[in-house]
Amino acid sequence: MSGLVKKYAPVAYALIAGAVFLDSLRFKFTNAPETQVIFGKLDEWAASFGASGLFTQTGLFSQYVIGTAELVASVLLLVGVVPALRRLQTLGALIAVAVMTGAVSFHLFTPLGIDPNNDGGGLFAMAVTVWLASIAYLVFHRKTLISIVTGIGRAILPGLSAGSEAA
């Protein structure tokens, strides 16, 4: 039984998280009214401490920037279903944790709240679900995550790996 869970849980996670991200893109990339409400409330909040424009359509955290991150995460998660590309799911999960940490935080700690579009908190619930599933994925695949982070570290700071080999 444990072998089946190890084999199919990453696939189920990738399909669910990828589907949630891909479904949200139709709202973000078409400038749907629901998206305007959410990012409008966030921009009003940011303006209250002098960061007006942060969440506008051309802002640093616009719906297009967040949507693009979600698109990249979903592609990595779904392509990683192929066993030879499984490591890509770890990168997708890492991006998902980053994006969903922001989403959950903004829902909880800004005037946005957990039900900005009167959907009964469904959007928030999906964000929490993907966030927790992504964290769980990274915990279970921490060796792959450490390997990826170590490889990136060696690429960025080659002097560190040379110093450790000399020792």
C-alpha positions, 0 to 999 in steps of 0.5 A: 500500500505504501508503495502505491501511495508513494507512486500515485500521491505526487501525480494526484497532487500535481493534477489537483494543484495544476488544475487549480492554478490553470482554472484561476488563469481565466480570471487573471488573464481576462481581467475578470470582475472578480480579479479586479475586486481582489487586486483593487482591494489589495492596491487600496490597502498598499496605497494606505502605506504609500505603495500605490500601484503595487497591485495594479495591472502594471504593478510588481504584483499584478494579476499578470505577474501572479498568473504567470507564476501560477502558469509556470508552476502548473506547467512544471507540476504537470510535466513532472508527471512524466517519471523522467521529469519528476524533479520538475514537480519539486520546482513547481511545488516550490513556486506554488508554496511561494505564490500560495504563501502570498495568497493566504497571507493577503487573505488573512492579514489585509482587508481582502479577507477570506471571502472578497467575492462572496463565494463562501470562502471557496477561493481562500479554501483552494489557496489553503489546500494548494498551499498545504499540499505543496508544503507536504509535497516538499517535505516528502521530497525534501531530498530532491529539494535539497539537491536542487537548492544545492545545485543552484547554490553551486552554480551561483557561488562556485567558490563555495563548492571549490572550497569544500572540495579542497578541505 
